[in-house]
Amino acid sequence: MSASAPSTFFPKPYADFVAKLRVPAGFLLLVAFAWFSAPTRESALLGTLLSLPGLLLRGWAAGHLRKDSTLTTSGPYAFIRNPLYAGTLLVAAGMAYAAQQWPLAILFGAVFLLVYLPAISLEEQHLRDLFPNFPDYARRVPLLIPYRGRIPGTRRFSFSQYLYNREYEATIGFLIGIAFLFTKAHFFSGS
C-alpha cells in the first residue's frame, strides 16, 4: 500500500453505499432508542454525565474545523484525527447506559462499526486527495483514541466557526434526548 493510500477494512463500494446510510441509520437509532429505552432517574443522570465529555469534544472540534479549506490540526485534532466521531461515540455510550437496554448499546456499536467507520475511511481518502500533508498528519495522529502526545497546532477555538459548522444542532439534539430520558424515567419507571 502506498503512503497516501488509506488503511481500511472496508471495500470502497461498501463504504460508498453505507455513507449514504448515515442519516437514515441515525433516525433508526433514534426510533429504537425512543421505543426500547427503559431509563431510571439514576441511569439518566449518570448517562448524561457520561455523554457530556463527548458533547464537549464535538463542540471543541467544531470550533476548530474549517472543512475543505485547510487541514485542521489544532484543538482536539492535535490529539486525534476524528474528534467529531469520537465525541459521537462517547455521547452514544452515555445514552446507551442511560437507556438501560444493552441491546441498544450493541446496536449503537454495530452501526458505528458498519456505517461510521467506513464513512471515516471515505472522509480520510477525501482529505488525502485535498491536502498533500494529510498522510504525514495521519502517521503522527491516531484515528480515534489519543495514545500519543499532541502535535503543535496554532489555531484557537472560534465560536463563530462552531456556529458555522452548526454544532449547536448536536447540542439541541442532546438536550432533547436527555429531556426525553428523564421524562420517560419519570412516567414509566414507577418512580
N, C-alpha and C positions, 0 to 999 in steps of 0.2 A: 504494500500500500504506500502510495506517495505521501510526502509530508503534508500535502494540502488536502488529501482525501479524508473524509470524515470517518471516524470509527463508529460503526453502527451494527447492531444485531438485526436490523430490520431492512428488508429489501425496499428499494425506493418506491416501487409501485404500491406496496403496502403502506408505507409512510405517507405517500401522497393521498391514498384513499382515506386513511384514518385521520389525517389532518383536517379533512372536511367534516369529520365527526366530532370535533372538539366541542362545538357549541351544542349540538344535539345530545352528546354524552353528558354535558353539564346539566341540561334540562332533565335528562333521565335520572341522573344522580339526585337532583333536587326533588323530583317526584318521589323517588324511592325513599329519600331521607324524610320527607314530609309524611309519607304514609307509614313507614315502618319504625320510625324513631319512637323510643319509649323513655324519654329523659325523666330524671328526677330533678328536683331543685339542686341537689348537690352535684349531680353529674353535669347539669347545665352550667353551673358556676365553674366547676373545675375544667370542663371542656372549653369554656370561654377563656379562662386563664391560659390554657394550653395553646389556644388558637392565636392569642394576641401577638406573640413573637412573630408568627408567620405573617399576620396582617401588617405589623410594623416593618418587617423585612420587605414586603411588597411595596409599601409606601416609600421606604428609603430608596429602593431600586428605581421606582417610577420618577423620583426626584432627580435622578442622575441620567436616565436613559434618553438618548436622542436617536430614535430609530432611523436607521439607514443613512444618517448624516455623518456620524462619527462612531468609531468603535469605543464603546463605553467601558472604561477600566477603573473608574472611580467609585466611591461608595462601596456597596456590597459587591460590585463587580470586581473589586480588587481582591476579593476572597474566593468567590465562586462565579462561574460564567452564567449561571441561570438562577439568579435570586428570586425572580418572579415565580418560577416554577417551584423552587424550594419553599418559598413562602406559601404558595398554594398547597403544597404537600403538608406543611405544618398546620395550616388552617383546617384542612380536611381531617387530619389526625385528631385535632381537638374536637371538631364537630362530631366525628365518629365516636369518640369517647363519650361526648355529651349525649349522643343518641342511645347509648347503652344497648346497641344491637351489633354484635360482632360480624354478622353477615354484611352489614353496611360498610364496615371497615374493610372487609375483603373485597367488596365491590369497588370501593374507592381505590384500593391498591391495584386492582386489576385494570381499572380504567387508566390509572396513572401509567402503569407499565405498558399497556397495549395501545393507548392513544397518545398520551402526553410525551412519553419517551421518544416515539417516532417523530413527533412534531418537533421536539428539541433537535433531533438529528437533522431534519429539514432546515430548521432555522440556522443551525450552525453551518450547514452547507451554503446557505444564502450569505452568511457573514464571511465565509471563506472566499466566496466569489466577489463580494463587495469590498472587503478590506484585506489587502495583501499581508498585513501584520497579524491577522487573526490566528494563523497556525502557531506563531510564536506565543501569542497570548494563551491559546488553548493548551500549549505544552506547560505553561507556567501556572495556570489557574485551574483548579479542579472543577468538574462539571456541576455538582450539586452539594457536596459536603466539604466544608472548609477544613482541610487537613494540612495545609501548608501555610506559611506566613503570607501576609498580604503583599501585593505588588504596589509600587507607588502610583498614586492617582492624584491629579491636581484639581479636578473639578469639584465644586461644592454642591451640596444639595440645593435644589431650586424648587420652591413651592409652585412657581408658575409652570415648571416642567411637570411636576406632579399633577397639576390640573390639566395641562395639555395632554398628558398621557391618560387622562380620565380615570385615574386610580381611585378617585373618590367613589366610583361606581362599585368597586370591590368592597370598600368600607361600608357603603349603604347596604349592599347585599349581605355583608357580615352582620350588620346591626339588625336587619330584618330576620336573618336566620337565628340570631340569639334571642330576639323577641319571641319568635315562633317557639323555640325550645322552652323558654320559661313559661310561655302561655300553655303549651302542651303539658309541661310538667305540672303546672298548677291545676289544670282542669281534668287531666286524665290519670294522674298518678295517685289520686286519692289523698293528696296532702292537704 
